[in-house]
């Protein structure tokens, strides 16, 4: 079984990549710095060293040089951001087998690894143009339309989805507007035993009161003015599958009664018909309102609330999952490139800093719209601050704790405190201290802090 040494200091991304490679049948060891990688190579042989160009202590090109000069037979593949392609090309001249640009395309990564191992098909050899083309259309972390995050909040969300998906329980998804509640519902459906059957999504807030019953339960021809044909309602359309009712709190009281009856009896009666139709559906609902408060006020039926809330999932706000920001940004960039037929390669560092500062009140929907607008406006290869709305570029930093690292005499204590708060994740620690990772590594080295 081929052995791969993965060298990447972004812990969350590293773990995700490690999991992917293991699922593909590779033995994977992980290092988070150049020094650590060189020690690992001296201890045992590896077939592949997959290393980021930017690493603490010794970067990927130094690791490459020392492996090339040593006795190791490992083939080195470098991972690089688009702005560093020139570095990667130079690295190939120094002995790297190949390089792959971030965001990582899984298919392209496997092709490069197989080629390095000598197991690739004749048509799978990597080249720069193919690599860039693949990266523009597919992100490593994308699974269908649902993007899994790597933050603690995202992992908890995914755990809940996997837990409830195989059951037939009714699920109430709670979250602010734009957090991706429908994508969560679709993911639950896709992981359920009903995945081969229809998934019908309904925006309850967009249905006029006068035709709501017809929309949900259907009608027969001539049952009311304008009913010129029989109509299949959402319940019948979703038969055997999943009915997703978004913004369930907008349903009027009369329709709530009809919905409760349909869920209890698993039967519906189209408007104007005397015949009942049996339906087998799973209901998933979503709301950005406080339904419990609506129940107390008498605006929402308590019995219907309990029927719908057999299991609840809260979708976190984007500002509470900043570790996923780059992941979602790349996903929406790929999507916007495809829709607008452009080839923007990534984001300027200043843009990502602005994204980090901004609180994203519109959540994922706002992020997607901002990136799509920026892709349309940008004339270069990287999205720059000039393409962003002024609301983002002028946003003040959202304070978590005011560390003021360079103005404080207790730097060592502050660094240790931040490391503890971030569970040793150096990327999180650097963001908490409002410094870059390189500065953090230098400070840790200065104070003899080893993790």
C-alpha atoms as one frame of an Amber mdcrd trajectory, in Angstrom:
protein
   0.000   0.000   0.000   1.577   3.384  -1.042   2.767   5.612   1.799   2.209
   9.344   1.648   3.683  11.990   3.929   1.309  14.966   4.008   2.953  18.264
   5.060   0.492  21.122   5.618   0.322  23.655   8.465  -3.375  24.463   7.964
  -4.624  21.836  10.409  -8.260  21.760   9.305  -7.393  21.436   5.612  -4.677
  18.907   6.412  -7.061  16.643   8.311  -9.624  16.846   5.525  -7.013  15.937
   2.923  -5.718  13.119   5.142  -9.216  11.646   5.420  -9.720  11.829   1.649
  -6.435  10.069   0.852  -7.028   7.346   3.427 -10.422   6.634   1.892  -8.630
   6.166  -1.431  -6.470   3.422   0.072  -3.236   5.248   0.919  -1.259   5.040
   4.164  -0.996   8.649   5.285   1.259  10.300   7.861   0.871  13.963   8.745
   3.356  16.733   9.569   2.646  20.404  10.183   6.107  21.914   9.543   9.108
  21.497   7.268  11.430  20.435  10.082   8.994  17.790  11.250   8.686  16.461
   7.694  12.440  16.097   7.245  12.698  14.189  10.522   9.893  11.877   9.396
  11.574  11.166   6.035  14.802  10.203   7.808  12.961   7.771  10.091  11.050
   5.796   7.466  10.650   5.613   3.670   7.713   7.254   1.847   6.567   6.870
  -1.725   5.128  10.379  -1.929   5.751  13.600   0.001   2.803  15.936  -0.576
   3.871  19.319   0.817   2.566  22.865   0.860   4.991  25.468  -0.484   4.372
  27.785   2.475   5.415  26.062   5.695   6.758  27.229   9.067  10.457  26.810
   9.893  11.394  25.456   6.462   9.127  25.945   3.456   8.237  23.299   0.900
  11.053  24.180  -1.489  13.668  23.684   1.254  12.051  20.350   2.143  12.253
  19.424  -1.542  15.935  20.307  -1.787  16.923  18.319   1.302  14.903  15.276
   0.230  16.428  15.457  -3.278  19.943  15.735  -1.865  19.368  12.932   0.648
  18.925   9.217   0.151  15.124   9.255   0.076  13.417   7.890  -3.044  10.198
   9.745  -2.272   8.668  11.792  -5.054   7.752  15.295  -3.951   4.490  16.929
  -5.041   4.026  20.550  -4.008   0.721  22.249  -3.246   0.625  25.940  -4.032
  -1.706  28.900  -4.194  -2.281  30.401  -7.622  -0.170  33.451  -6.755   2.809
  31.112  -6.144   2.751  29.162  -9.413   6.116  30.634 -10.424   7.631  29.201
  -7.225   6.216  25.787  -8.045   7.567  25.854 -11.594  10.991  26.702 -10.194
  10.611  23.829  -7.711  10.045  21.367 -10.536  13.368  22.455 -11.994  14.888
  21.573  -8.613  13.494  18.047  -8.651   9.801  18.157  -7.645   7.759  15.570
  -9.507   4.852  17.951 -10.036   2.737  20.575  -8.329  -0.992  21.092  -7.868
  -2.723  24.407  -7.319  -5.131  25.255  -4.534  -8.101  24.895  -4.165  -7.373
  21.209  -4.620  -9.357  19.217  -7.165  -9.669  15.627  -5.902  -9.569  14.059
  -9.372  -6.501  16.034 -10.356  -4.751  15.226  -7.083  -5.307  11.510  -7.598
  -4.029  11.737 -11.176  -0.817  13.404 -10.046  -0.285  10.858  -7.243  -0.968
   7.914  -9.556   1.411   9.368 -12.121   4.106   9.736  -9.451   3.582   6.130
  -8.396   3.656   4.933 -12.006   0.092   3.625 -11.819  -1.639   6.280 -13.914
  -3.316   5.582 -17.219  -1.631   7.113 -20.310  -4.163   9.939 -20.444  -3.998
  10.872 -16.762  -0.600  12.613 -16.709  -0.864  16.003 -15.062  -0.067  19.303
 -16.750  -0.485  22.891 -15.736  -3.405  23.865 -17.956  -5.432  20.817 -17.023
  -4.707  21.403 -13.348  -5.890  25.001 -13.492  -8.953  24.043 -15.517  -9.985
  21.376 -13.030  -9.426  23.664 -10.058 -11.677  26.301 -11.589 -14.576  23.867
 -11.803 -14.310  21.684  -8.724 -13.370  22.179  -5.087 -11.877  19.409  -2.961
 -14.491  19.737  -0.242 -17.538  19.946  -2.517 -19.932  16.997  -2.353 -22.758
  17.619  -4.773 -24.277  20.959  -3.790 -23.675  20.558  -0.076 -20.364  21.886
   1.185 -19.136  20.405   4.439 -17.168  22.711   6.673 -14.238  21.882   8.926
 -15.022  24.194  11.861 -16.310  22.792  15.142 -19.776  24.200  14.373 -19.741
  22.572  10.924 -18.659  19.200  12.324 -21.458  19.296  14.899 -23.948  20.131
  12.147 -22.715  17.244   9.995 -22.862  14.850  12.957 -26.513  15.744  13.516
 -27.302  15.283   9.821 -25.704  11.838   9.743 -27.501  10.891  12.959 -31.026
  11.793  11.877 -30.832  11.194   8.103 -31.406   7.380   8.141 -34.544   7.744
  10.309 -38.050   8.871   9.355 -38.189  11.518  12.060 -39.561  14.961  11.229
 -36.779  17.524  11.420 -37.045  21.226  12.231 -34.081  23.219  10.902 -33.522
  26.514  12.721 -31.263  29.257  11.441 -30.971  32.821  10.230 -31.825  33.733
   6.667 -29.050  32.767   4.266 -27.387  30.119   6.428 -28.201  27.295   3.986
 -31.175  25.573   5.626 -32.429  24.108   2.343 -28.998  22.617   1.605 -29.086
  20.949   5.026 -32.546  19.562   4.291 -31.434  18.247   0.899 -28.390  16.630
   2.485 -30.604  14.869   5.021 -32.745  13.582   2.153 -29.706  12.458   0.144
 -28.407  10.420   3.103 -31.809   8.885   3.870 -33.513   5.731   2.642 -35.752
   7.991   0.533 -32.888   9.437  -1.521 -34.106   7.795  -4.754 -37.524   9.428
  -4.355 -38.513  13.091  -4.879 -37.288  15.993  -2.771 -39.885  18.765  -3.008
 -38.985  22.170  -1.565 -41.728  24.701  -0.803 -41.331  28.321   0.311 -44.305
  28.763   2.605 -43.858  32.524   2.619 -44.314  32.762  -1.158 -47.707  31.011
  -1.377 -50.773  33.303  -1.420 -53.320  32.382   1.229 -56.089  31.974  -1.360
 -54.396  29.118  -3.243 -52.371  27.561  -0.419 -54.625  24.503  -0.022 -54.457
  23.852  -3.762 -50.660  24.183  -3.752 -50.256  21.691  -0.899 -53.010  19.180
  -1.643 -53.846  19.738  -5.318 -57.244  20.298  -6.898 -59.570  18.788  -9.465
 -60.653  20.497 -12.656 -63.523  22.969 -12.148 -63.266  23.019  -8.351 -62.914
  26.819  -8.420 -62.595  29.649 -10.923 -59.358  29.187 -12.827 -59.067  25.451
 -12.109 -58.983  24.469 -15.776 -57.028  21.258 -15.175 -56.377  18.771 -12.408
 -53.373  19.794 -10.299 -51.028  17.614  -8.292 -50.162  19.205  -4.929 -46.820
  19.221  -3.158 -47.789  16.351  -0.845 -48.613  14.016  -3.702 -45.575  15.161
  -5.716 -43.318  14.235  -2.788 -44.959  10.832  -2.237 -42.314   8.318  -1.168
 -39.766  11.064  -0.658 -39.222  14.227   1.358 -41.303  17.400   1.576 -39.278
  20.420   2.695 -41.331  23.332   4.013 -39.192  26.447   4.283 -40.257  29.330
   6.569 -42.980  27.184   8.114 -43.852  30.002  10.522 -45.540  31.898   7.657
 -48.387  29.376   7.336 -51.778  30.774   8.267 -53.690  29.111  11.079 -56.261
  27.410   8.812 -53.559  25.759   6.731 -51.770  24.680   9.901 -54.891  22.670
  10.820 -54.992  21.023   7.384 -51.280  20.271   7.511 -51.550  18.671  10.950
 -54.403  16.435   9.753 -52.425  15.359   6.676 -49.395  14.488   8.800 -51.423
  12.565  11.361 -53.523  10.547   8.928 -51.042  10.381   6.055 -53.916  11.158
   3.721 -54.796  14.215   1.677 -57.907  15.338  -0.144 -57.458  17.573  -3.221
 -59.624  20.678  -3.351 -63.001  19.803  -4.921 -62.488  16.043  -4.585 -64.227
  13.555  -2.314 -61.483  10.946  -2.703 -58.588  10.743  -0.295 -55.063   9.954
  -1.443 -52.643   8.099   0.810 -49.181   9.648   0.980 -45.920   8.390   2.444
 -43.665  11.373   3.034 -41.048  12.619   5.406 -41.454  16.261   6.393 -38.496
  18.558   7.018 -39.267  22.138   7.970 -37.182  25.260   8.444 -37.637  28.624
  10.098 -35.718  31.754  11.018 -38.363  32.640  13.614 -38.783  31.569  17.226
 -41.607  29.047  16.813 -41.785  28.368  20.537 -42.524  32.041  21.091 -45.106
  31.912  18.284 -46.749  28.978  20.073 -46.932  30.981  23.303 -48.556  33.881
  21.452 -51.071  31.580  19.796 -49.761  32.246  16.283 -48.601  28.669  15.748
 -50.361  25.482  16.827 -48.564  23.696  19.636 -49.607  20.232  18.439 -48.257
  20.949  14.949 -45.015  22.323  16.426 -44.399  19.092  18.340 -45.320  17.027
  15.277 -42.726  18.865  13.188 -40.056  19.095  15.890 -39.224  15.443  16.529
 -35.589  16.453  16.018 -34.180  19.955  15.649 -30.964  21.156  14.019 -29.580
  24.682  14.400 -27.555  25.951  11.447 -24.760  28.287  12.622 -24.273  31.806
  11.343 -21.330  32.379   9.023 -19.694  34.747  11.531 -19.553  31.808  13.983
 -17.782  29.533  11.510 -14.968  31.717  10.193 -12.749  28.631   9.865 -14.993
  27.651   6.935 -14.833  31.043   5.242 -12.044  30.162   2.796 -13.721  26.866
   1.998 -17.043  28.518   1.090 -15.303  31.380  -0.705 -13.515  28.966  -3.023
 -16.710  27.008  -3.596 -18.664  30.129  -4.583 -15.732  31.320  -6.713 -15.801
  28.079  -8.693 -19.555  28.377  -9.095 -19.395  32.016 -10.219 -16.603  31.226
 -12.699 -18.763  28.531 -14.272 -21.886  30.699 -14.421 -20.150  33.819 -15.748
 -17.668  31.951 -17.970 -14.662  33.563 -16.313 -11.374  32.201 -14.963 -10.651
  34.089 -11.760  -7.992  32.080  -9.964  -8.419  33.138  -6.345  -8.430  35.976
  -3.818  -5.868  38.615  -2.974  -4.652  38.352   0.643  -6.198  41.740   1.450
  -9.587  40.435   0.295  -9.446  37.464   2.646  -8.475  39.785   5.493 -11.508
  41.941   4.682 -13.698  38.835   4.580 -12.392  37.848   8.022 -13.254  41.261
   9.478 -16.763  41.461   8.028 -19.608  40.014  10.189 -21.661  38.655   7.222
 -25.197  39.482   8.426 -26.581  37.874   5.256 -24.574  34.707   5.911 -23.749
  32.320   3.045 -26.239  33.929   0.679 -24.506  37.283   1.092 -21.061  35.714
   0.641 -22.196  34.025  -2.558 -23.667  37.253  -3.949 -20.559  39.274  -3.061
 -18.240  36.768  -4.744 -20.405  36.498  -7.861 -20.484  40.320  -8.160 -16.708
  40.458  -7.644 -16.064  37.821 -10.303 -18.153  39.850 -12.745 -16.283  43.086
 -11.980 -12.729  41.769 -11.646 -10.511  42.189 -14.710  -7.405  40.478 -13.322
  -6.679  36.913 -12.255  -7.255  37.500  -8.536 -10.194  39.205  -6.845  -8.947
  42.460  -5.323 -10.410  44.962  -2.878 -11.535  47.170  -5.779 -14.103  44.538
  -6.773 -15.686  44.332  -3.301 -18.617  46.405  -2.017 -17.584  49.283   0.267
 -19.562  47.766   3.152 -16.983  44.974   3.303 -13.797  46.952   2.678 -14.708
  49.523   5.361 -15.905  47.003   7.955 -14.302  47.240  11.372 -12.684  44.175
  12.920 -15.108  42.258  15.110 -13.316  42.075  18.487 -13.134  38.721  20.212
 -10.531  39.655  22.796  -8.192  42.609  22.626  -4.808  40.953  22.908  -2.705
  43.890  21.614   0.184  41.454  21.389   2.955  43.896  20.553   1.862  46.431
  23.185   1.755  43.933  26.005   4.715  42.872  28.110   3.136  39.461  28.786
   3.428  38.187  25.206   4.292  34.642  26.215   1.228  34.321  28.467  -1.015
  35.785  25.773   0.292  33.347  23.175  -0.168  30.381  25.516  -3.674  31.569
  26.374  -4.595  31.916  22.703  -3.156  28.466  21.913  -5.270  26.981  24.688
  -8.421  28.728  23.459  -7.835  27.426  19.932  -6.922  23.871  21.048  -3.423
  24.239  19.609  -4.629  25.196  16.124  -1.983  27.688  15.018  -4.103  29.216
  12.267  -6.867  29.984  14.775  -4.284  31.223  17.274  -2.790  33.652  14.766
  -6.226  35.023  13.912  -7.063  35.397  17.592  -3.836  37.319  18.176  -4.386
  39.309  14.973  -1.002  38.395  13.566   0.072  36.209  10.639   1.202  32.615
  11.086   4.830  33.400  10.315   4.926  35.968  13.133   3.289  33.462  15.471
   5.909  30.783  14.670   8.705  33.276  15.235   7.230  34.334  18.591   6.758
  30.684  19.645  10.352  29.964  18.734  11.488  33.073  20.647   9.726  31.934
  23.834  10.505  28.233  23.393   6.850  27.229  23.025   6.629  23.771  21.455
   3.447  21.928  20.531
